[in-house]
Amino acid sequence: MDKNDLPRADVTLRPGLRSNVSVKALQRWNPDVRAASDEVASISILDVIGEDPWTGGGVTARRIAAALRQIGDQDVVVSINSPGGDFFEGLAIYNLLREHTARVEVHILSLAASAASVIAMAGDEVRIGRAAFLMLHNTWVLAAADKEGFREVADWLEPFDAAATEIYAARSGRTSDEIAKMINDAPNRDLWIGGQAAVDQGFADGLLPSDAVTIEEEQPEARALRAERIFDTIAAQSGLTRTENRALQRDLKQGTRGAAPAGKQDAAGIEMEISDLLSTLKTL
């Protein structure tokens, strides 16, 4: 379909709120999945959406805008492998791709979850790996308020859920009500759609050839980074401050739970200990 037939998304931020990445999506994300080869004009979205407050990484609308300016009036291939993240930043990136003057082809390499699934819709053509997944859900935010404040937040979020379902509906040929029901009927309201199902249901136009995707051996550093991001997400949801969060992670890495001396512990050990602590945090 022509991406210009897709609706534009309105992005209105609310002070004191931020969207966040799903823990389940992070757990299923393999950050080492890459496109097998780079196109002449290509953009890679291979990280969380929005600036990562802990590492300074992440894919932002500012970065995508700069890449599109450099590409100019040329066709572009956008490769996606992302667990999602900041939904509002995702809408902004979707708008940038939708408004690109030339053709946009989207390749979903492994995972396009949450905010990344909205970005993935912004192509004239969308192709997905056979073993890849889309994950759709309602907008998540982190907020602190009394009961009246939460009611206001819930009311404020409704238009964003409506914007997302409208985008999915325009791409798939379904109605917004049908999309909303699919999401709300899914377990935990997380709708996981595999590669062939995404094609069958109209979210993608076809499958990627198997040689379009490469999976590098996951490096210890990548495993540790993913574990820390899962920790950061749940820690934030549990109300820990950034200082408290970093102190806990520092203690873990220094081996206070009986691990190897500081600097000697491998990434797998760190990941296991962080997972244990996350289980404790969930009960707070």
FIMIZA-205576 format. One record per residue (C-alpha): residue in three letters; x, y, z. Coordinates in steps of 0.05 Angstrom, whole numbers, m for minus. Layout:
N
SITE residu      u      v      w
SITE    ALA      X      Y      Z
...
// end
This chain:
284
SITE residu      u      v      w
SITE    MET      0      0      0
SITE    ASP     20     73     m8
SITE    LYS     45     96     60
SITE    ASN     12    163     47
SITE    ASP    m55    128     56
SITE    LEU    m36    114    128
SITE    PRO    m62    162    181
SITE    ARG    m15    213    213
SITE    ALA     m6    203    288
SITE    ASP    m15    262    334
SITE    VAL     38    264    389
SITE    THR     22    304    452
SITE    LEU     67    292    512
SITE    ARG     43    298    584
SITE    PRO     94    324    635
SITE    GLY    114    273    687
SITE    LEU     98    212    645
SITE    ARG    141    167    603
SITE    SER    127    104    565
SITE    ASN    170     43    576
SITE    VAL    192    m22    544
SITE    SER    156    m87    560
SITE    VAL    196   m136    603
SITE    LYS    170   m195    563
SITE    ALA    191   m162    498
SITE    LEU    261   m150    526
SITE    GLN    266   m223    547
SITE    ARG    247   m246    477
SITE    TRP    292   m196    441
SITE    ASN    357   m221    411
SITE    PRO    399   m158    399
SITE    ASP    447   m194    354
SITE    VAL    398   m205    296
SITE    ARG    419   m162    238
SITE    ALA    405   m152    165
SITE    ALA    450   m197    125
SITE    SER    472   m138     81
SITE    ASP    463    m63     83
SITE    GLU    424    m30     28
SITE    VAL    452     32     m7
SITE    ALA    402     75     31
SITE    SER    383     41     96
SITE    ILE    364     55    167
SITE    SER    373      4    223
SITE    ILE    327      5    284
SITE    LEU    362    m47    327
SITE    ASP    353    m20    398
SITE    VAL    300      4    446
SITE    ILE    257     61    421
SITE    GLY    272    128    453
SITE    GLU    334    149    490
SITE    ASP    356     97    542
SITE    PRO    362    138    606
SITE    TRP    414     89    634
SITE    THR    461     80    576
SITE    GLY    447    140    531
SITE    GLY    432     92    473
SITE    GLY    366     78    439
SITE    VAL    333     99    374
SITE    THR    305    170    375
SITE    ALA    263    210    326
SITE    ARG    321    260    323
SITE    ARG    368    205    299
SITE    ILE    319    180    247
SITE    ALA    306    251    222
SITE    ALA    381    262    214
SITE    ALA    388    196    175
SITE    LEU    330    214    129
SITE    ARG    360    283    116
SITE    GLN    425    250     96
SITE    ILE    390    200     51
SITE    GLY    350    254     17
SITE    ASP    299    240    m37
SITE    GLN    317    166    m45
SITE    ASP    282    101    m31
SITE    VAL    301     73     37
SITE    VAL    300      5     71
SITE    VAL    286      5    146
SITE    SER    309    m57    183
SITE    ILE    276    m68    251
SITE    ASN    294   m113    310
SITE    SER    270    m77    372
SITE    PRO    233    m93    437
SITE    GLY    198    m26    434
SITE    GLY    203     28    487
SITE    ASP    177     99    487
SITE    PHE    110     97    451
SITE    PHE    109    172    439
SITE    GLU    178    171    407
SITE    GLY    154    112    365
SITE    LEU     95    153    339
SITE    ALA    143    209    320
SITE    ILE    188    161    282
SITE    TYR    127    131    247
SITE    ASN    108    201    224
SITE    LEU    178    215    198
SITE    LEU    179    151    156
SITE    ARG    107    161    132
SITE    GLU    125    231    107
SITE    HIS    190    210     72
SITE    THR    184    235      0
SITE    ALA    210    170    m31
SITE    ARG    190     97    m23
SITE    VAL    200     63     45
SITE    GLU    208    m12     52
SITE    VAL    206    m41    122
SITE    HIS    241   m107    140
SITE    ILE    221   m138    207
SITE    LEU    282   m180    221
SITE    SER    264   m213    287
SITE    LEU    221   m171    333
SITE    ALA    180   m108    325
SITE    ALA    146   m100    393
SITE    SER    103    m45    423
SITE    ALA    126     22    397
SITE    ALA    169    m13    344
SITE    SER    107    m48    316
SITE    VAL     76     21    302
SITE    ILE    140     43    267
SITE    ALA    139    m21    226
SITE    MET     72     m1    195
SITE    ALA    102     61    162
SITE    GLY    124     30     97
SITE    ASP     99     26     26
SITE    GLU    117    m47     34
SITE    VAL    128    m88     97
SITE    ARG    165   m154     97
SITE    ILE    176   m198    158
SITE    GLY    221   m257    174
SITE    ARG    186   m325    179
SITE    ALA    211   m333    251
SITE    ALA    200   m259    268
SITE    PHE    144   m229    311
SITE    LEU    101   m168    316
SITE    MET     76   m152    387
SITE    LEU     18   m103    395
SITE    HIS     m9    m78    461
SITE    ASN    m42    m18    493
SITE    THR      1     42    513
SITE    TRP     40     32    577
SITE    VAL     66     90    619
SITE    LEU     99    100    686
SITE    ALA     63    149    731
SITE    ALA     57    171    803
SITE    ALA    m10    200    825
SITE    ASP    m70    193    870
SITE    LYS   m133    159    846
SITE    GLU   m159    222    812
SITE    GLY    m92    231    777
SITE    PHE    m93    160    751
SITE    ARG   m163    171    724
SITE    GLU   m137    231    686
SITE    VAL    m79    191    659
SITE    ALA   m125    135    636
SITE    ASP   m169    184    599
SITE    TRP   m108    218    569
SITE    LEU    m81    151    543
SITE    GLU   m144    132    505
SITE    PRO   m129    174    444
SITE    PHE    m60    142    438
SITE    ASP    m89     72    439
SITE    ALA   m139     96    387
SITE    ALA    m82    125    344
SITE    ALA    m45     59    345
SITE    THR   m106     17    329
SITE    GLU   m123     64    272
SITE    ILE    m53     54    243
SITE    TYR    m57    m22    250
SITE    ALA   m127    m21    220
SITE    ALA   m105     20    159
SITE    ARG    m48    m28    146
SITE    SER    m87    m93    156
SITE    GLY   m154    m74    127
SITE    ARG   m190    m88    192
SITE    THR   m230    m38    233
SITE    SER   m201     m3    294
SITE    ASP   m253    m39    337
SITE    GLU   m229   m107    311
SITE    ILE   m157    m90    326
SITE    ALA   m174    m66    396
SITE    LYS   m212   m130    409
SITE    MET   m154   m172    384
SITE    ILE   m107   m136    433
SITE    ASN   m154   m137    492
SITE    ASP   m171   m211    482
SITE    ALA    m97   m232    479
SITE    PRO    m64   m261    542
SITE    ASN    m43   m203    586
SITE    ARG    m66   m158    528
SITE    ASP     m1   m173    492
SITE    LEU    m17   m194    420
SITE    TRP     41   m235    390
SITE    ILE     36   m246    315
SITE    GLY     86   m292    280
SITE    GLY    115   m280    210
SITE    GLN     66   m320    167
SITE    ALA      7   m298    210
SITE    ALA     27   m225    201
SITE    VAL     24   m235    126
SITE    ASP    m41   m273    129
SITE    GLN    m73   m219    173
SITE    GLY    m50   m161    130
SITE    PHE      2   m131    176
SITE    ALA     58   m149    127
SITE    ASP     60   m157     52
SITE    GLY    106   m217     49
SITE    LEU    161   m257     82
SITE    LEU    234   m240     79
SITE    PRO    280   m291     45
SITE    SER    319   m331     96
SITE    ASP    385   m302     71
SITE    ALA    362   m231     87
SITE    VAL    373   m242    162
SITE    THR    436   m262    199
SITE    ILE    442   m282    272
SITE    GLU    510   m268    302
SITE    GLU    531   m308    362
SITE    GLU    506   m270    422
SITE    GLN    565   m237    457
SITE    PRO    570   m236    533
SITE    GLU    567   m160    531
SITE    ALA    501   m162    495
SITE    ARG    472   m212    544
SITE    ALA    493   m170    603
SITE    LEU    465   m107    570
SITE    ARG    398   m140    559
SITE    ALA    396   m166    631
SITE    GLU    411    m97    658
SITE    ARG    356    m66    615
SITE    ILE    306   m117    643
SITE    PHE    330    m99    712
SITE    ASP    324    m25    698
SITE    THR    253    m33    673
SITE    ILE    227    m72    732
SITE    ALA    266    m30    781
SITE    ALA    233     33    754
SITE    GLN    165      0    758
SITE    SER    180    m19    830
SITE    GLY    195     53    849
SITE    LEU    270     48    857
SITE    THR    308    111    843
SITE    ARG    365    111    793
SITE    THR    416    116    850
SITE    GLU    385     56    886
SITE    ASN    382     17    822
SITE    ARG    455     29    804
SITE    ALA    477     12    876
SITE    LEU    442    m55    872
SITE    GLN    473    m71    805
SITE    ARG    542    m50    829
SITE    ASP    536    m96    889
SITE    LEU    517   m154    843
SITE    LYS    575   m142    797
SITE    GLN    623   m138    856
SITE    GLY    603   m208    877
SITE    THR    567   m192    942
SITE    ARG    523   m254    930
SITE    GLY    581   m301    931
SITE    ALA    602   m292    859
SITE    ALA    672   m282    830
SITE    PRO    713   m221    849
SITE    ALA    698   m154    817
SITE    GLY    716   m155    743
SITE    LYS    720   m230    741
SITE    GLN    647   m251    738
SITE    ASP    621   m271    669
SITE    ALA    559   m242    637
SITE    ALA    519   m305    646
SITE    GLY    530   m302    721
SITE    ILE    511   m229    724
SITE    GLU    448   m244    684
SITE    MET    428   m301    731
SITE    GLU    438   m259    793
SITE    ILE    400   m200    764
SITE    SER    343   m248    746
SITE    ASP    342   m273    818
SITE    LEU    338   m202    844
SITE    LEU    284   m184    795
SITE    SER    241   m238    824
SITE    THR    249   m205    892
SITE    LEU    234   m136    864
SITE    LYS    168   m161    835
SITE    THR    143   m175    905
SITE    LEU    158   m105    931
// end
